[in-house]
Amino acid sequence: MLAHGRLCGVDADLAEIDGIPALRLALTQARRSGTLGVDFGDEPTFLTLPELITNGELQVDLRARLLPDAPDYARGFIGLAYRVHPDATAFEGFYLRPLNGLAHAPPPPRDRRAVQYFAYPDWKYDRLRDTSPDVYEAAANIALDRWHTLRVTFSQQTLTAWVDEAVVLTLDQTLGKPMSGQIGLWVDIGTQGWFRTLRVTKS
């Protein structure tokens, strides 16, 4: 994946975690020192792969830890981007907030905000939360520093997402355009994330 990918706001290397080889991603230092809503916060911060997809299914094993310099609001943000425009000016994404997972027993409303769909640039988490609370994010039994399998199926403007084979979110109306675009492995502020065994099924 690393040899054929393109970095956008992230550093990447091949590393082992508990003896398991994986691709490790984190925001660049410049991004981490930047401004919320400009350099990070549902922004194009990913490794994109050359393969294109319009509709289909993506599945990946992922694991997140917090970096030593993670801000207080960091939650281990890690996930997938898809339909990424060549210049990264638009894409859709689905990610986990492991520290909001039920395994950590977070207080309300964080316990309902463990997974998130968003559509860049117009529909990021803050706008979605204001206009449609509890529609584009949901609870999930996830945790920091634990491997999870994320599977996302999307067709035209619908989406279903699973974590460890449990459905966590279903949307009848997503907010991006069903165009062909690249796939991205995505992380956000405060996260050191590992990815392995990406599987792509087109439809």
HELIX and SHEET records of a PDB file:
HELIX    1   1 GLN A   29  ARG A   32  1                                   4    
HELIX    2   2 PRO A   98  ASN A  100  5                                   3    
HELIX    3   3 LEU A  102  HIS A  104  5                                   3    
HELIX    4   4 ARG A  110  ARG A  112  5                                   3    
HELIX    5   5 TYR A  125  THR A  131  1                                   7    
SHEET    1   A 7 ARG A   6  CYS A   8  0                                        
SHEET    2   A 7 PHE A  46  ILE A  53 -1                                        
SHEET    3   A 7 GLY A 181  VAL A 187 -1                                        
SHEET    4   A 7 ILE A  78  VAL A  84 -1                                        
SHEET    5   A 7 PHE A  91  LEU A  96 -1                                        
SHEET    6   A 7 VAL A 115  TYR A 120 -1                                        
SHEET    7   A 7 GLU A 137  ALA A 138 -1                                        
SHEET    1   B 7 VAL A  10  ILE A  17  0                                        
SHEET    2   B 7 ILE A  20  LEU A  27 -1                                        
SHEET    3   B 7 THR A 191  LYS A 202 -1                                        
SHEET    4   B 7 GLY A  56  LEU A  66 -1                                        
SHEET    5   B 7 HIS A 148  SER A 155 -1                                        
SHEET    6   B 7 THR A 158  VAL A 163 -1                                        
SHEET    7   B 7 ALA A 166  LEU A 171 -1                                        
END                                                                             
